[in-house]
Amino acid sequence: SNRIIYLNGFAMSAVERQLEYKKQHKIKSDFIFTTSTGTLLEQRNILRAFHYFCENANIEKRGLHSLRKCFINRALQNGIQPFDLAKFTGHSMQTMFKYYHDLNKIAGLKIIEATENR
């Protein structure tokens, strides 16, 4: 199904560069990730296209779910409320924290500090 995906400025500039590449190479399609002729990618080729997109955007190659994991962790680190974030990403709170949230060292130290008896 179709989803609305909100992008920050960095992500938008990467998408714009990819669209410019398609324009220069006369690839006609409304989709960002396509074959060289503009048709939809087969499922097995999506990761390959994503890695190519990362190279063009000068981003380290990773799996597609790393985007979601990175987004969730950065949002939590920047004070977005977990309930709002879970609703926004379409996950239950349990799923979001089980699969996508990494408790980093700094967050762990903040938890210890917050629970100390002062």
N, CA, C and O atoms as a GROMACS GRO file, in nm:
protein
  472
    1SER      N    1   0.084  -0.119   0.000
    1SER     CA    2   0.000   0.000   0.000
    1SER      C    3   0.088   0.124   0.000
    1SER      O    4   0.207   0.117   0.031
    2ASN      N    5   0.031   0.235  -0.034
    2ASN     CA    6   0.105   0.362  -0.035
    2ASN      C    7   0.120   0.413   0.107
    2ASN      O    8   0.031   0.399   0.190
    3ARG      N    9   0.236   0.474   0.133
    3ARG     CA   10   0.263   0.536   0.263
    3ARG      C   11   0.318   0.674   0.240
    3ARG      O   12   0.384   0.700   0.139
    4ILE      N   13   0.290   0.762   0.332
    4ILE     CA   14   0.352   0.894   0.330
    4ILE      C   15   0.483   0.882   0.406
    4ILE      O   16   0.486   0.831   0.518
    5ILE      N   17   0.591   0.928   0.346
    5ILE     CA   18   0.721   0.924   0.411
    5ILE      C   19   0.773   1.067   0.420
    5ILE      O   20   0.791   1.134   0.318
    6TYR      N   21   0.796   1.113   0.541
    6TYR     CA   22   0.849   1.246   0.563
    6TYR      C   23   1.001   1.239   0.560
    6TYR      O   24   1.060   1.153   0.624
    7LEU      N   25   1.063   1.329   0.487
    7LEU     CA   26   1.209   1.329   0.473
    7LEU      C   27   1.268   1.459   0.525
    7LEU      O   28   1.210   1.566   0.507
    8ASN      N   29   1.383   1.448   0.590
    8ASN     CA   30   1.452   1.570   0.632
    8ASN      C   31   1.529   1.627   0.513
    8ASN      O   32   1.528   1.569   0.405
    9GLY      N   33   1.596   1.739   0.534
    9GLY     CA   34   1.666   1.806   0.425
    9GLY      C   35   1.773   1.721   0.360
    9GLY      O   36   1.789   1.724   0.238
   10PHE      N   37   1.848   1.646   0.440
   10PHE     CA   38   1.954   1.562   0.385
   10PHE      C   39   1.895   1.454   0.294
   10PHE      O   40   1.944   1.430   0.184
   11ALA      N   41   1.790   1.389   0.342
   11ALA     CA   42   1.726   1.284   0.262
   11ALA      C   43   1.665   1.341   0.135
   11ALA      O   44   1.672   1.280   0.028
   12MET      N   45   1.605   1.458   0.147
   12MET     CA   46   1.546   1.520   0.028
   12MET      C   47   1.652   1.554  -0.075
   12MET      O   48   1.630   1.536  -0.195
   13SER      N   49   1.768   1.602  -0.030
   13SER     CA   50   1.873   1.634  -0.127
   13SER      C   51   1.924   1.507  -0.196
   13SER      O   52   1.959   1.510  -0.314
   14ALA      N   53   1.928   1.395  -0.124
   14ALA     CA   54   1.970   1.268  -0.184
   14ALA      C   55   1.868   1.224  -0.288
   14ALA      O   56   1.905   1.177  -0.396
   15VAL      N   57   1.740   1.237  -0.256
   15VAL     CA   58   1.635   1.201  -0.352
   15VAL      C   59   1.642   1.291  -0.474
   15VAL      O   60   1.630   1.245  -0.588
   16GLU      N   61   1.661   1.419  -0.452
   16GLU     CA   62   1.671   1.514  -0.564
   16GLU      C   63   1.789   1.482  -0.656
   16GLU      O   64   1.778   1.494  -0.778
   17ARG      N   65   1.902   1.441  -0.596
   17ARG     CA   66   2.018   1.401  -0.678
   17ARG      C   67   1.985   1.278  -0.762
   17ARG      O   68   2.025   1.269  -0.878
   18GLN      N   69   1.913   1.183  -0.702
   18GLN     CA   70   1.876   1.062  -0.776
   18GLN      C   71   1.779   1.097  -0.889
   18GLN      O   72   1.791   1.044  -1.000
   19LEU      N   73   1.685   1.185  -0.862
   19LEU     CA   74   1.590   1.226  -0.967
   19LEU      C   75   1.662   1.300  -1.079
   19LEU      O   76   1.628   1.286  -1.196
   20GLU      N   77   1.762   1.380  -1.043
   20GLU     CA   78   1.841   1.450  -1.144
   20GLU      C   79   1.920   1.351  -1.230
   20GLU      O   80   1.931   1.367  -1.351
   21TYR      N   81   1.974   1.248  -1.166
   21TYR     CA   82   2.045   1.143  -1.238
   21TYR      C   83   1.951   1.077  -1.340
   21TYR      O   84   1.988   1.056  -1.455
   22LYS      N   85   1.830   1.046  -1.295
   22LYS     CA   86   1.734   0.983  -1.385
   22LYS      C   87   1.700   1.075  -1.501
   22LYS      O   88   1.684   1.030  -1.615
   23LYS      N   89   1.688   1.203  -1.472
   23LYS     CA   90   1.657   1.300  -1.577
   23LYS      C   91   1.770   1.307  -1.680
   23LYS      O   92   1.746   1.305  -1.800
   24GLN      N   93   1.894   1.315  -1.631
   24GLN     CA   94   2.010   1.322  -1.720
   24GLN      C   95   2.022   1.199  -1.807
   24GLN      O   96   2.067   1.207  -1.922
   25HIS      N   97   1.981   1.084  -1.752
   25HIS     CA   98   1.992   0.959  -1.827
   25HIS      C   99   1.860   0.922  -1.896
   25HIS      O  100   1.844   0.811  -1.946
   26LYS      N  101   1.767   1.019  -1.898
   26LYS     CA  102   1.639   1.004  -1.968
   26LYS      C  103   1.563   0.878  -1.923
   26LYS      O  104   1.507   0.806  -2.005
   27ILE      N  105   1.563   0.855  -1.792
   27ILE     CA  106   1.487   0.744  -1.735
   27ILE      C  107   1.352   0.801  -1.693
   27ILE      O  108   1.344   0.879  -1.598
   28LYS      N  109   1.248   0.763  -1.761
   28LYS     CA  110   1.114   0.818  -1.735
   28LYS      C  111   1.038   0.725  -1.641
   28LYS      O  112   1.002   0.614  -1.678
   29SER      N  113   1.013   0.773  -1.520
   29SER     CA  114   0.938   0.697  -1.421
   29SER      C  115   0.906   0.788  -1.304
   29SER      O  116   0.983   0.880  -1.274
   30ASP      N  117   0.795   0.764  -1.238
   30ASP     CA  118   0.760   0.838  -1.117
   30ASP      C  119   0.827   0.778  -0.993
   30ASP      O  120   0.820   0.836  -0.885
   31PHE      N  121   0.891   0.664  -1.010
   31PHE     CA  122   0.954   0.596  -0.897
   31PHE      C  123   1.101   0.633  -0.888
   31PHE      O  124   1.165   0.663  -0.988
   32ILE      N  125   1.153   0.631  -0.767
   32ILE     CA  126   1.294   0.663  -0.747
   32ILE      C  127   1.380   0.543  -0.783
   32ILE      O  128   1.479   0.557  -0.855
   33PHE      N  129   1.345   0.427  -0.733
   33PHE     CA  130   1.422   0.305  -0.759
   33PHE      C  131   1.359   0.230  -0.876
   33PHE      O  132   1.250   0.174  -0.863
   34THR      N  133   1.427   0.231  -0.989
   34THR     CA  134   1.375   0.166  -1.109
   34THR      C  135   1.488   0.094  -1.181
   34THR      O  136   1.605   0.108  -1.147
   35THR      N  137   1.449   0.017  -1.281
   35THR     CA  138   1.550  -0.039  -1.371
   35THR      C  139   1.602   0.074  -1.459
   35THR      O  140   1.551   0.186  -1.452
   36SER      N  141   1.701   0.046  -1.539
   36SER     CA  142   1.756   0.149  -1.627
   36SER      C  143   1.657   0.196  -1.732
   36SER      O  144   1.677   0.300  -1.794
   37THR      N  145   1.549   0.119  -1.752
   37THR     CA  146   1.446   0.160  -1.848
   37THR      C  147   1.326   0.225  -1.779
   37THR      O  148   1.231   0.264  -1.846
   38GLY      N  149   1.330   0.236  -1.645
   38GLY     CA  150   1.223   0.302  -1.572
   38GLY      C  151   1.114   0.211  -1.520
   38GLY      O  152   1.017   0.259  -1.461
   39THR      N  153   1.128   0.080  -1.539
   39THR     CA  154   1.025  -0.011  -1.488
   39THR      C  155   1.053  -0.044  -1.342
   39THR      O  156   1.164  -0.023  -1.292
   40LEU      N  157   0.951  -0.094  -1.272
   40LEU     CA  158   0.966  -0.129  -1.132
   40LEU      C  159   1.069  -0.239  -1.115
   40LEU      O  160   1.083  -0.328  -1.199
   41LEU      N  161   1.140  -0.232  -1.007
   41LEU     CA  162   1.240  -0.334  -0.975
   41LEU      C  163   1.174  -0.461  -0.925
   41LEU      O  164   1.068  -0.456  -0.862
   42GLU      N  165   1.236  -0.573  -0.954
   42GLU     CA  166   1.194  -0.696  -0.891
   42GLU      C  167   1.245  -0.693  -0.748
   42GLU      O  168   1.345  -0.627  -0.719
   43GLN      N  169   1.177  -0.763  -0.661
   43GLN     CA  170   1.208  -0.758  -0.518
   43GLN      C  171   1.355  -0.789  -0.490
   43GLN      O  172   1.415  -0.726  -0.403
   44ARG      N  173   1.414  -0.882  -0.562
   44ARG     CA  174   1.553  -0.921  -0.535
   44ARG      C  175   1.652  -0.812  -0.573
   44ARG      O  176   1.768  -0.816  -0.530
   45ASN      N  177   1.608  -0.716  -0.653
   45ASN     CA  178   1.700  -0.611  -0.697
   45ASN      C  179   1.688  -0.481  -0.617
   45ASN      O  180   1.766  -0.388  -0.637
   46ILE      N  181   1.591  -0.476  -0.527
   46ILE     CA  182   1.569  -0.352  -0.453
   46ILE      C  183   1.689  -0.316  -0.366
   46ILE      O  184   1.731  -0.200  -0.363
   47LEU      N  185   1.745  -0.414  -0.296
   47LEU     CA  186   1.860  -0.385  -0.211
   47LEU      C  187   1.979  -0.338  -0.295
   47LEU      O  188   2.051  -0.247  -0.254
   48ARG      N  189   2.000  -0.399  -0.409
   48ARG     CA  190   2.109  -0.357  -0.498
   48ARG      C  191   2.089  -0.212  -0.540
   48ARG      O  192   2.184  -0.133  -0.542
   49ALA      N  193   1.966  -0.177  -0.575
   49ALA     CA  194   1.937  -0.038  -0.615
   49ALA      C  195   1.955   0.057  -0.497
   49ALA      O  196   2.004   0.169  -0.513
   50PHE      N  197   1.915   0.013  -0.378
   50PHE     CA  198   1.931   0.096  -0.259
   50PHE      C  199   2.079   0.122  -0.232
   50PHE      O  200   2.118   0.234  -0.198
   51HIS      N  201   2.163   0.020  -0.247
   51HIS     CA  202   2.307   0.038  -0.227
   51HIS      C  203   2.365   0.134  -0.331
   51HIS      O  204   2.451   0.215  -0.299
   52TYR      N  205   2.317   0.124  -0.452
   52TYR     CA  206   2.362   0.216  -0.556
   52TYR      C  207   2.321   0.360  -0.521
   52TYR      O  208   2.399   0.453  -0.537
   53PHE      N  209   2.198   0.375  -0.472
   53PHE     CA  210   2.146   0.505  -0.429
   53PHE      C  211   2.234   0.560  -0.316
   53PHE      O  212   2.266   0.679  -0.315
   54CYS      N  213   2.273   0.475  -0.221
   54CYS     CA  214   2.359   0.516  -0.110
   54CYS      C  215   2.495   0.566  -0.163
   54CYS      O  216   2.547   0.667  -0.116
   55GLU      N  217   2.550   0.493  -0.259
   55GLU     CA  218   2.677   0.537  -0.317
   55GLU      C  219   2.665   0.675  -0.379
   55GLU      O  220   2.751   0.760  -0.360
   56ASN      N  221   2.556   0.697  -0.455
   56ASN     CA  222   2.535   0.827  -0.518
   56ASN      C  223   2.518   0.938  -0.415
   56ASN      O  224   2.558   1.052  -0.440
   57ALA      N  225   2.461   0.905  -0.300
   57ALA     CA  226   2.437   1.004  -0.196
   57ALA      C  227   2.551   1.011  -0.094
   57ALA      O  228   2.545   1.088   0.002
   58ASN      N  229   2.656   0.930  -0.116
   58ASN     CA  230   2.770   0.926  -0.027
   58ASN      C  231   2.730   0.884   0.115
   58ASN      O  232   2.771   0.945   0.213
   59ILE      N  233   2.647   0.779   0.123
   59ILE     CA  234   2.599   0.723   0.249
   59ILE      C  235   2.651   0.580   0.259
   59ILE      O  236   2.656   0.508   0.160
   60GLU      N  237   2.690   0.538   0.380
   60GLU     CA  238   2.736   0.401   0.400
   60GLU      C  239   2.627   0.301   0.363
   60GLU      O  240   2.510   0.320   0.397
   61LYS      N  241   2.664   0.195   0.292
   61LYS     CA  242   2.567   0.092   0.251
   61LYS      C  243   2.526   0.008   0.371
   61LYS      O  244   2.610  -0.039   0.448
   62ARG      N  245   2.396  -0.011   0.385
   62ARG     CA  246   2.339  -0.095   0.489
   62ARG      C  247   2.212  -0.158   0.435
   62ARG      O  248   2.177  -0.138   0.319
   63GLY      N  249   2.143  -0.234   0.520
   63GLY     CA  250   2.015  -0.291   0.482
   63GLY      C  251   1.905  -0.186   0.490
   63GLY      O  252   1.922  -0.081   0.552
   64LEU      N  253   1.792  -0.216   0.427
   64LEU     CA  254   1.682  -0.119   0.424
   64LEU      C  255   1.625  -0.091   0.562
   64LEU      O  256   1.584   0.022   0.590
   65HIS      N  257   1.621  -0.192   0.650
   65HIS     CA  258   1.565  -0.168   0.783
   65HIS      C  259   1.655  -0.079   0.868
   65HIS      O  260   1.610  -0.026   0.970
   66SER      N  261   1.779  -0.063   0.828
   66SER     CA  262   1.867   0.027   0.904
   66SER      C  263   1.816   0.170   0.897
   66SER      O  264   1.840   0.250   0.988
   67LEU      N  265   1.745   0.204   0.789
   67LEU     CA  266   1.686   0.338   0.780
   67LEU      C  267   1.582   0.360   0.889
   67LEU      O  268   1.580   0.464   0.954
   68ARG      N  269   1.497   0.262   0.907
   68ARG     CA  270   1.393   0.272   1.009
   68ARG      C  271   1.454   0.275   1.148
   68ARG      O  272   1.413   0.352   1.234
   69LYS      N  273   1.554   0.188   1.170
   69LYS     CA  274   1.620   0.181   1.301
   69LYS      C  275   1.688   0.314   1.334
   69LYS      O  276   1.677   0.364   1.445
   70CYS      N  277   1.758   0.369   1.238
   70CYS     CA  278   1.826   0.497   1.256
   70CYS      C  279   1.725   0.608   1.286
   70CYS      O  280   1.745   0.688   1.378
   71PHE      N  281   1.617   0.611   1.210
   71PHE     CA  282   1.514   0.713   1.229
   71PHE      C  283   1.456   0.705   1.370
   71PHE      O  284   1.444   0.807   1.439
   72ILE      N  285   1.421   0.585   1.414
   72ILE     CA  286   1.360   0.568   1.546
   72ILE      C  287   1.457   0.609   1.656
   72ILE      O  288   1.419   0.680   1.750
   73ASN      N  289   1.582   0.566   1.646
   73ASN     CA  290   1.680   0.600   1.750
   73ASN      C  291   1.707   0.750   1.756
   73ASN      O  292   1.715   0.807   1.864
   74ARG      N  293   1.720   0.813   1.640
   74ARG     CA  294   1.745   0.958   1.640
   74ARG      C  295   1.625   1.035   1.694
   74ARG      O  296   1.642   1.133   1.766
   75ALA      N  297   1.506   0.992   1.659
   75ALA     CA  298   1.386   1.059   1.710
   75ALA      C  299   1.378   1.048   1.861
   75ALA      O  300   1.348   1.146   1.929
   76LEU      N  301   1.403   0.929   1.915
   76LEU     CA  302   1.400   0.910   2.060
   76LEU      C  303   1.509   0.993   2.128
   76LEU      O  304   1.485   1.053   2.233
   77GLN      N  305   1.629   0.996   2.070
   77GLN     CA  306   1.739   1.074   2.127
   77GLN      C  307   1.709   1.224   2.126
   77GLN      O  308   1.762   1.299   2.208
   78ASN      N  309   1.625   1.266   2.034
   78ASN     CA  310   1.591   1.409   2.024
   78ASN      C  311   1.460   1.444   2.094
   78ASN      O  312   1.402   1.550   2.070
   79GLY      N  313   1.413   1.354   2.180
   79GLY     CA  314   1.302   1.386   2.268
   79GLY      C  315   1.162   1.358   2.213
   79GLY      O  316   1.064   1.400   2.274
   80ILE      N  317   1.150   1.289   2.101
   80ILE     CA  318   1.017   1.254   2.052
   80ILE      C  319   0.958   1.149   2.147
   80ILE      O  320   1.026   1.053   2.183
   81GLN      N  321   0.835   1.168   2.185
   81GLN     CA  322   0.770   1.076   2.278
   81GLN      C  323   0.752   0.939   2.213
   81GLN      O  324   0.706   0.930   2.100
   82PRO      N  325   0.787   0.832   2.285
   82PRO     CA  326   0.778   0.697   2.228
   82PRO      C  327   0.639   0.663   2.173
   82PRO      O  328   0.629   0.601   2.068
   83PHE      N  329   0.533   0.701   2.243
   83PHE     CA  330   0.398   0.670   2.195
   83PHE      C  331   0.373   0.737   2.060
   83PHE      O  332   0.320   0.674   1.968
   84ASP      N  333   0.410   0.865   2.048
   84ASP     CA  334   0.392   0.936   1.922
   84ASP      C  335   0.474   0.873   1.810
   84ASP      O  336   0.427   0.859   1.697
   85LEU      N  337   0.596   0.835   1.843
   85LEU     CA  338   0.684   0.775   1.743
   85LEU      C  339   0.632   0.639   1.697
   85LEU      O  340   0.635   0.609   1.578
   86ALA      N  341   0.584   0.558   1.789
   86ALA     CA  342   0.527   0.428   1.753
   86ALA      C  343   0.407   0.446   1.661
   86ALA      O  344   0.392   0.374   1.562
   87LYS      N  345   0.323   0.540   1.693
   87LYS     CA  346   0.205   0.568   1.608
   87LYS      C  347   0.250   0.616   1.470
   87LYS      O  348   0.196   0.574   1.368
   88PHE      N  349   0.348   0.704   1.467
   88PHE     CA  350   0.399   0.761   1.342
   88PHE      C  351   0.459   0.654   1.251
   88PHE      O  352   0.439   0.656   1.130
   89THR      N  353   0.533   0.559   1.311
   89THR     CA  354   0.600   0.455   1.231
   89THR      C  355   0.510   0.334   1.205
   89THR      O  356   0.545   0.246   1.127
   90GLY      N  357   0.395   0.329   1.270
   90GLY     CA  358   0.304   0.217   1.248
   90GLY      C  359   0.339   0.092   1.326
   90GLY      O  360   0.298  -0.018   1.289
   91HIS      N  361   0.415   0.108   1.434
   91HIS     CA  362   0.454  -0.005   1.517
   91HIS      C  363   0.383   0.002   1.651
   91HIS      O  364   0.338   0.108   1.694
   92SER      N  365   0.373  -0.113   1.717
   92SER     CA  366   0.334  -0.110   1.857
   92SER      C  367   0.457  -0.064   1.935
   92SER      O  368   0.569  -0.071   1.884
   93MET      N  369   0.436  -0.017   2.054
   93MET     CA  370   0.550   0.027   2.137
   93MET      C  371   0.644  -0.091   2.160
   93MET      O  372   0.766  -0.076   2.155
   94GLN      N  373   0.587  -0.209   2.186
   94GLN     CA  374   0.667  -0.327   2.213
   94GLN      C  375   0.756  -0.361   2.093
   94GLN      O  376   0.876  -0.387   2.109
   95THR      N  377   0.699  -0.361   1.975
   95THR     CA  378   0.777  -0.392   1.854
   95THR      C  379   0.885  -0.288   1.830
   95THR      O  380   0.999  -0.321   1.797
   96MET      N  381   0.848  -0.162   1.848
   96MET     CA  382   0.945  -0.054   1.823
   96MET      C  383   1.067  -0.070   1.914
   96MET      O  384   1.181  -0.059   1.867
   97PHE      N  385   1.045  -0.095   2.042
   97PHE     CA  386   1.157  -0.106   2.134
   97PHE      C  387   1.231  -0.239   2.121
   97PHE      O  388   1.352  -0.245   2.141
   98LYS      N  389   1.158  -0.345   2.086
   98LYS     CA  390   1.222  -0.477   2.074
   98LYS      C  391   1.316  -0.485   1.954
   98LYS      O  392   1.426  -0.540   1.966
   99TYR      N  393   1.275  -0.431   1.840
   99TYR     CA  394   1.351  -0.450   1.717
   99TYR      C  395   1.428  -0.328   1.668
   99TYR      O  396   1.528  -0.344   1.598
  100TYR      N  397   1.386  -0.209   1.704
  100TYR     CA  398   1.445  -0.091   1.640
  100TYR      C  399   1.521   0.002   1.732
  100TYR      O  400   1.598   0.085   1.684
  101HIS      N  401   1.503  -0.008   1.862
  101HIS     CA  402   1.568   0.085   1.953
  101HIS      C  403   1.697   0.024   2.007
  101HIS      O  404   1.697  -0.090   2.054
  102ASP      N  405   1.805   0.100   1.999
  102ASP     CA  406   1.933   0.059   2.058
  102ASP      C  407   1.958   0.147   2.180
  102ASP      O  408   1.957   0.270   2.170
  103LEU      N  409   1.981   0.084   2.292
  103LEU     CA  410   2.017   0.160   2.411
  103LEU      C  411   2.167   0.184   2.406
  103LEU      O  412   2.246   0.093   2.432
  104ASN      N  413   2.206   0.306   2.372
  104ASN     CA  414   2.349   0.334   2.360
  104ASN      C  415   2.408   0.366   2.497
  104ASN      O  416   2.335   0.382   2.596
  105LYS      N  417   2.538   0.377   2.503
  105LYS     CA  418   2.610   0.398   2.628
  105LYS      C  419   2.566   0.528   2.697
  105LYS      O  420   2.547   0.531   2.818
  106ILE      N  421   2.551   0.634   2.620
  106ILE     CA  422   2.511   0.763   2.678
  106ILE      C  423   2.373   0.754   2.740
  106ILE      O  424   2.351   0.805   2.850
  107ALA      N  425   2.279   0.689   2.670
  107ALA     CA  426   2.143   0.674   2.724
  107ALA      C  427   2.147   0.590   2.852
  107ALA      O  428   2.076   0.619   2.948
  108GLY      N  429   2.229   0.486   2.852
  108GLY     CA  430   2.242   0.403   2.971
  108GLY      C  431   2.295   0.481   3.090
  108GLY      O  432   2.246   0.465   3.202
  109LEU      N  433   2.394   0.565   3.067
  109LEU     CA  434   2.448   0.648   3.174
  109LEU      C  435   2.344   0.748   3.225
  109LEU      O  436   2.339   0.775   3.345
  110LYS      N  437   2.263   0.802   3.136
  110LYS     CA  438   2.158   0.895   3.177
  110LYS      C  439   2.055   0.824   3.266
  110LYS      O  440   2.006   0.882   3.363
  111ILE      N  441   2.023   0.699   3.233
  111ILE     CA  442   1.927   0.622   3.313
  111ILE      C  443   1.985   0.599   3.453
  111ILE      O  444   1.915   0.616   3.553
  112ILE      N  445   2.111   0.560   3.460
  112ILE     CA  446   2.174   0.536   3.589
  112ILE      C  447   2.176   0.665   3.671
  112ILE      O  448   2.144   0.664   3.790
  113GLU      N  449   2.213   0.775   3.607
  113GLU     CA  450   2.218   0.904   3.676
  113GLU      C  451   2.081   0.946   3.726
  113GLU      O  452   2.069   0.997   3.837
  114ALA      N  453   1.977   0.925   3.646
  114ALA     CA  454   1.843   0.965   3.683
  114ALA      C  455   1.787   0.883   3.800
  114ALA      O  456   1.699   0.929   3.873
  115THR      N  457   1.839   0.762   3.817
  115THR     CA  458   1.786   0.676   3.924
  115THR      C  459   1.870   0.676   4.050
  115THR      O  460   1.838   0.608   4.146
  116GLU      N  461   1.978   0.753   4.050
  116GLU     CA  462   2.061   0.762   4.171
  116GLU      C  463   1.990   0.841   4.278
  116GLU      O  464   1.917   0.936   4.249
  117ASN      N  465   2.012   0.801   4.401
  117ASN     CA  466   1.952   0.869   4.514
  117ASN      C  467   2.032   0.994   4.544
  117ASN      O  468   2.150   0.986   4.579
  118ARG      N  469   1.969   1.110   4.530
  118ARG     CA  470   2.043   1.236   4.552
  118ARG      C  471   2.004   1.299   4.682
  118ARG      O  472   2.056   1.405   4.716
   0.00000   0.00000   0.00000
